[in-house]
Structures are given as structure tokens and as C-alpha cells.
Amino acid sequence: MDKKRIVSMLVVVGACAGLSACATTGEFEALKSRVDTLESNVSAAQSDAAAARATANDAVNIANQAMDKANEANARSIDTETKIDRMFKRAMHK
């Protein structure tokens, strides 16, 4: 790069830096207020997410209990069907 191009880039960067650094106290306070509000919103969202996670874990536990009961009922049903089938076959042999 030639010296002219480097100097012009430095002037542009300097101008951008100079213009962006002109924040007033009022603007700073407004920005700080927005940041505080956002932090509060993040905390509330984290709390809501934790509550949702706890509710989801409860739902999983209930679903697992229901599945266990369904499996138990299915096993009893198969056992009863087997017994009835044996009784029917004995009755047919007589």
C-alpha cells in the first residue's frame, strides 16, 4: 500500500473514533438504564427457564411412572391370557 492510502485510512479511522467518542452523560445514563433492564430481563428469563426445566422433569417422572404401570398391566394381561388359554385347552381335552 502506498503512503497516501495509509494516511487516508488513518484519517477515516480517526474520524470514526472521534465521532463515536462524543457520548454525553445523558446518553451514557440511558444506555446504563437499558443495560440494567436487559440484565433484569435475563434474570427473569433464567428463572422462567429453571421453572420450565423443573416442570419438564416432573412430567418425565410422571410419564415414566405411567409407563411402568402400563408395562405391569400388560404383563398381568399376558399372564391372565396364558392361564385362560391353559384352562380352555384342559377343558377341551376332557
C-alpha positions as CSV (number, residue, x, y, z in Angstrom):
1,M,0.0,0.0,0.0
2,D,1.2,3.4,-0.7
3,K,1.6,6.2,1.9
4,K,-1.3,8.2,0.7
5,R,-3.7,5.3,1.1
6,I,-2.5,4.5,4.6
7,V,-2.8,8.2,5.6
8,S,-6.4,8.4,4.2
9,M,-7.4,5.2,6.0
10,L,-5.9,6.6,9.3
11,V,-7.9,9.8,8.8
12,V,-11.1,7.9,8.3
13,V,-10.5,5.6,11.3
14,G,-9.6,8.6,13.4
15,A,-12.7,10.5,12.4
16,C,-14.9,7.5,13.2
17,A,-13.2,7.1,16.6
18,G,-13.5,10.8,17.3
19,L,-17.2,10.9,16.4
20,S,-18.1,7.8,18.3
21,A,-16.4,9.0,21.5
22,C,-18.7,12.0,21.8
23,A,-21.3,10.5,24.1
24,T,-23.0,12.8,26.7
25,T,-23.7,11.9,30.3
26,G,-27.4,11.6,29.5
27,E,-26.7,9.1,26.7
28,F,-24.5,7.1,29.0
29,E,-27.1,7.1,31.7
30,A,-29.8,6.0,29.2
31,L,-27.5,3.2,27.9
32,K,-26.8,2.1,31.5
33,S,-30.5,2.1,32.2
34,R,-31.1,-0.1,29.1
35,V,-28.3,-2.5,30.2
36,D,-29.8,-2.7,33.7
37,T,-33.2,-3.5,32.2
38,L,-31.7,-6.1,30.0
39,E,-29.9,-7.7,32.9
40,S,-33.2,-7.8,34.8
41,N,-34.9,-9.4,31.8
42,V,-32.1,-12.0,31.5
43,S,-32.5,-12.9,35.2
44,A,-36.3,-13.3,34.8
45,A,-35.8,-15.5,31.7
46,Q,-33.3,-17.7,33.5
47,S,-35.7,-18.0,36.4
48,D,-38.5,-19.0,34.0
49,A,-36.2,-21.5,32.2
50,A,-35.4,-23.1,35.6
51,A,-39.1,-23.4,36.4
52,A,-39.8,-24.8,33.0
53,R,-37.0,-27.3,33.4
54,A,-38.4,-28.4,36.8
55,T,-41.8,-28.8,35.3
56,A,-40.5,-30.8,32.4
57,N,-38.6,-33.1,34.8
58,D,-41.8,-33.6,36.8
59,A,-43.6,-34.5,33.6
60,V,-40.9,-37.0,32.6
61,N,-41.1,-38.6,36.1
62,I,-44.9,-38.9,35.8
63,A,-44.6,-40.4,32.3
64,N,-42.1,-42.9,33.5
65,Q,-44.4,-44.0,36.3
66,A,-47.3,-44.3,33.8
67,M,-45.1,-46.4,31.5
68,D,-44.1,-48.7,34.4
69,K,-47.7,-49.2,35.4
70,A,-48.7,-49.9,31.7
71,N,-45.9,-52.4,31.4
72,E,-47.0,-54.1,34.7
73,A,-50.6,-54.2,33.5
74,N,-49.5,-55.7,30.1
75,A,-47.5,-58.4,31.9
76,R,-50.6,-59.2,34.1
77,S,-52.8,-59.3,31.0
78,I,-50.4,-61.7,29.2
79,D,-50.2,-63.9,32.3
80,T,-54.0,-64.0,32.6
81,E,-54.4,-64.8,28.9
82,T,-52.0,-67.7,29.3
83,K,-53.9,-69.1,32.3
84,I,-57.2,-68.8,30.4
85,D,-55.7,-70.5,27.4
86,R,-54.4,-73.4,29.5
87,M,-57.8,-73.7,31.2
88,F,-59.6,-73.8,27.8
89,K,-57.2,-76.5,26.5
90,R,-57.7,-78.6,29.6
91,A,-61.5,-78.3,29.2
92,M,-61.2,-79.3,25.5
93,H,-59.2,-82.4,26.4
94,K,-61.8,-83.8,28.7
